[in-house]
Amino acid sequence: MWRWALVLLVLALPLQAQTLRTSLRPLPRPQTLTLPLAPVPAAELPTASLLTAAPVRRPMPRPAGHGVSVAVQPPAIAQPDLSTQRLAALRPQPRPATPADAGVAQASAPQPPEEPGRKPQRRKKVARASLNGSVCGDASIKGDAIARVTSSVKGCGIEAPVRVKAVSGVRLSQPATLDCTTATALRKWVDAGLQPAFGRTKVVELRVAAHYVCRSRNNVKGAKISEHGRGKAIDIAGVVLDNGKTISMLDGYGGDLRRAYKAACGIFGTTLGPGSDGFHEDHMHLDTASHGNGPYCR
């Protein structure tokens, strides 16, 4: 047996030597000749236009429908509460007013714009001019301030009398000596009672029958001093209209004149006229006496 093994070994030795001589080994790289590169002339180099003209390779767009597109919704942003109640609550509340704040507000309050072409001093002059010839601080009452009226009769006299010549554009047939309370009441009656009673026809004159006079009531001996003796009364016998017509209490008491007389009640403290007591059939008596239970109108 060992003989056969020896034989096989002897036969295998040449084959092994041949295999070692022909086994795969890396072959050497062939020798190459490296030549130096010659410089290229500048004229032969490509220009910038040629370089830019060369096509640029860009990625092709992806075909439609390729893949799955998912729309991404932006996150929801909470909207602020802009309701009227919310805004009102967010506004700063005014602090309580103090006397000092009132003074500052009054000082900083915007003043009305001045009228063009008219200066403040000019307005003052106009205001003073409108009061020229007026009394009782009322531009509608024209007349003069006169000296204090005194009398030896107790109860008569006027502390601060005025001589009234016209009220609200209606002249008096004679100047009437009155106090300012009565003069103002006369002006109010002309504006609110007399002129409205006659409508479109205007009264231009009052026929004055009596004003200040120191006497007893109704000239009755021993009676109290009349309001005429205090400068608080005036008697009107009639009116003159703008058409020249004169209406007297004696001949024309009715219609417009009667409405004017009734309108005096309340403006004056006492109103007496035709049918009241027999002493005032031809005139209306108007005075500013104060009665505890209200105006006395007959």
C-alpha positions in Angstrom: 0.0 0.0 0.0 2.7 2.3 0.9 4.3 1.5 -2.3 1.4 2.9 -4.3 1.5 6.0 -2.2 5.2 6.5 -2.9 4.5 6.1 -6.6 1.8 8.7 -6.6 4.1 11.1 -4.7 6.9 10.6 -7.3 4.4 11.3 -10.1 2.9 14.4 -8.4 6.2 16.2 -7.9 6.7 17.3 -11.5 3.1 18.5 -11.7 3.5 20.6 -8.6 6.6 22.3 -10.0 4.9 23.0 -13.3 2.0 24.5 -11.4 4.2 26.8 -9.4 5.8 28.1 -12.6 2.5 28.9 -14.4 0.4 30.3 -11.4 -1.4 33.6 -11.7 0.8 36.5 -10.8 0.4 40.3 -11.6 2.2 41.1 -14.7 4.5 44.2 -14.9 3.0 47.4 -16.5 4.4 48.0 -20.0 6.9 50.9 -20.1 5.3 54.2 -21.5 7.0 57.2 -22.8 5.9 60.5 -21.0 6.4 63.6 -23.2 6.3 67.1 -21.8 3.2 69.2 -22.8 3.9 72.2 -25.0 2.1 75.5 -23.9 -1.0 76.3 -25.8 -1.1 79.8 -27.4 -3.6 82.3 -25.9 -5.2 82.9 -29.3 -6.2 79.2 -29.4 -7.8 79.2 -26.0 -11.6 79.1 -25.9 -13.2 82.5 -25.3 -15.7 83.3 -22.5 -18.5 83.4 -25.1 -17.7 79.9 -26.2 -17.6 78.8 -22.6 -21.0 80.4 -21.8 -22.5 79.1 -25.0 -21.7 75.5 -24.0 -24.9 73.8 -23.0 -25.3 73.4 -19.3 -26.7 70.1 -18.2 -29.6 70.6 -15.8 -31.8 67.9 -14.2 -34.9 67.2 -16.1 -38.2 67.9 -14.3 -39.9 65.0 -12.8 -42.8 63.7 -14.9 -46.3 64.7 -13.6 -47.9 62.1 -11.5 -44.6 60.6 -10.5 -44.8 59.8 -6.8 -47.4 61.1 -4.5 -48.0 64.9 -3.8 -49.2 65.7 -0.3 -50.5 69.2 0.3 -49.1 70.6 3.5 -51.5 73.0 5.3 -49.8 75.8 7.2 -50.5 75.7 10.9 -53.6 77.6 12.0 -52.9 81.0 13.7 -55.2 82.0 16.4 -57.0 85.2 15.4 -57.2 87.9 18.1 -60.6 88.8 19.6 -61.5 92.1 18.0 -65.1 92.3 19.3 -66.3 95.7 20.5 -66.6 94.5 24.1 -63.1 93.2 24.1 -61.6 96.4 22.6 -63.5 98.5 25.1 -62.1 96.4 27.9 -58.6 96.8 26.6 -58.8 100.6 26.4 -57.4 102.5 29.4 -60.1 103.9 31.6 -60.0 107.6 32.4 -59.0 108.5 35.8 -61.4 110.4 38.1 -61.6 114.1 37.4 -60.1 116.4 40.1 -60.4 120.1 40.5 -56.9 120.5 39.3 -57.7 118.4 36.2 -60.7 120.6 35.5 -58.5 123.6 35.6 -56.1 122.1 33.2 -58.8 120.9 30.9 -60.4 124.3 30.8 -57.0 125.9 30.0 -56.2 123.4 27.3 -59.7 123.3 25.7 -59.6 124.4 22.1 -60.8 127.9 21.5 -63.3 128.6 18.7 -61.6 129.9 15.6 -61.5 133.6 15.2 -63.8 135.1 12.6 -61.7 136.1 9.5 -61.1 139.8 9.4 -62.3 140.4 13.0 -60.0 140.7 16.0 -61.0 140.1 19.6 -60.6 143.8 20.4 -62.8 144.5 17.5 -65.5 142.3 18.9 -65.2 144.0 22.3 -65.7 147.3 20.6 -68.8 146.1 18.8 -70.2 144.7 22.0 -69.6 148.0 23.8 -71.1 149.9 20.8 -74.2 147.7 21.0 -74.6 148.6 24.6 -74.2 152.3 24.0 -77.5 154.0 24.8 -78.7 150.8 26.6 -79.6 150.3 30.2 -79.9 147.4 32.7 -77.1 145.5 30.8 -79.6 144.7 28.0 -78.8 145.9 24.5 -82.6 145.7 23.7 -83.5 148.3 26.3 -82.6 151.8 25.2 -82.6 154.7 27.5 -80.5 156.4 30.2 -79.5 155.7 33.7 -80.6 158.5 36.0 -79.9 159.6 39.6 -81.6 158.0 42.5 -85.3 159.0 42.9 -86.2 160.1 46.5 -89.4 161.3 48.0 -90.6 162.7 51.3 -93.5 160.2 51.1 -92.6 157.0 52.8 -92.6 154.1 50.3 -91.9 156.2 47.2 -88.7 156.4 45.3 -86.4 154.3 43.2 -82.9 153.2 44.3 -81.4 152.7 40.8 -83.8 154.2 38.2 -83.6 154.2 34.4 -85.4 156.3 31.8 -86.6 153.8 29.1 -87.1 155.1 25.6 -87.5 151.9 23.6 -87.6 148.1 24.1 -86.8 145.6 21.3 -87.1 148.3 18.7 -90.5 149.4 19.9 -90.4 153.1 21.0 -92.3 154.5 24.0 -94.6 157.5 23.3 -92.9 159.1 26.4 -89.8 158.0 28.4 -90.8 155.9 31.3 -88.9 156.0 34.6 -88.7 152.5 36.0 -86.4 150.1 37.8 -84.5 147.5 35.8 -86.7 144.6 36.9 -89.7 146.3 35.4 -87.9 147.5 32.3 -86.7 143.9 31.7 -90.2 142.5 32.1 -91.5 145.1 29.6 -88.9 143.9 27.1 -89.8 140.3 27.6 -93.5 141.0 27.1 -92.9 142.9 23.9 -90.8 139.9 22.5 -92.9 137.0 23.8 -96.4 138.4 24.1 -97.1 141.7 22.3 -95.4 141.1 18.9 -96.6 137.5 18.5 -100.2 138.6 19.3 -100.2 140.8 16.2 -98.6 138.3 13.8 -97.2 139.8 10.7 -98.2 143.3 11.6 -95.6 144.8 13.8 -96.1 147.1 16.8 -93.8 150.1 16.5 -94.9 152.2 19.5 -96.4 151.8 22.9 -98.8 154.5 24.1 -97.6 155.1 27.7 -100.3 156.5 30.0 -98.3 156.5 33.3 -95.0 155.3 34.8 -93.3 156.6 38.0 -95.5 158.8 40.2 -95.7 158.9 43.9 -99.3 158.3 44.8 -101.6 155.9 46.5 -103.3 153.0 44.7 -105.9 154.1 42.2 -105.4 157.6 43.8 -107.6 156.6 46.7 -106.8 158.7 49.8 -105.3 156.6 52.6 -104.6 153.6 50.4 -101.2 151.9 50.1 -98.6 153.4 47.9 -99.0 152.3 44.3 -96.3 150.3 42.6 -96.0 153.4 40.3 -94.5 155.1 43.4 -91.7 152.5 43.5 -90.9 152.5 39.8 -92.4 149.0 39.3 -95.4 149.8 37.2 -96.3 151.1 33.7 -99.7 151.8 32.1 -100.2 151.2 28.4 -103.2 153.0 26.8 -102.7 151.5 23.3 -100.3 150.7 20.5 -99.2 152.0 17.1 -98.7 149.5 14.2 -96.2 149.7 11.4 -99.1 150.5 9.0 -99.7 153.7 10.9 -102.9 152.5 12.6 -103.4 153.2 16.3 -105.3 150.8 18.5 -106.4 152.1 21.9 -107.6 150.1 24.9 -110.7 152.2 25.1 -111.8 151.7 21.5 -110.1 148.5 20.3 -109.8 146.2 23.2 -110.4 142.9 21.6 -108.6 140.4 19.3 -104.9 141.1 19.0 -104.7 143.7 21.8 -106.6 141.4 24.2 -104.3 138.5 23.4 -101.3 140.7 24.1 -102.8 141.7 27.4 -103.4 138.1 28.5 -99.8 137.2 27.5 -98.5 139.7 30.1 -99.9 137.6 33.0 -96.9 135.8 34.5 -94.3 138.0 32.9 -95.6 140.8 35.3 -96.8 140.1 38.8 -100.0 142.2 38.3 -102.1 142.8 35.2 -105.2 144.9 35.4 -107.3 146.0 32.4 -110.8 146.7 31.2 -113.4 144.9 33.3 -111.0 144.2 36.2 -112.0 146.7 38.9 -113.5 149.8 37.1 -110.3 151.8 37.4 -108.5 150.4 34.3 -111.1 150.7 31.5 -108.9 152.8 29.2 -105.5 151.2 29.9 -103.7 148.1 31.0 -101.7 148.3 34.3 -98.6 146.1 34.4 -96.3 145.9 37.5 -93.7 143.6 39.0 -95.1 143.3 42.5 -94.5 140.0 44.1 -97.5 138.1 45.4 -97.2 135.1 47.6 -99.8 133.1 45.8 -98.6 133.8 42.2 -99.4 136.5 39.6 -102.5 138.6 40.1 -104.3 138.8 36.7 -107.8 140.4 36.3 
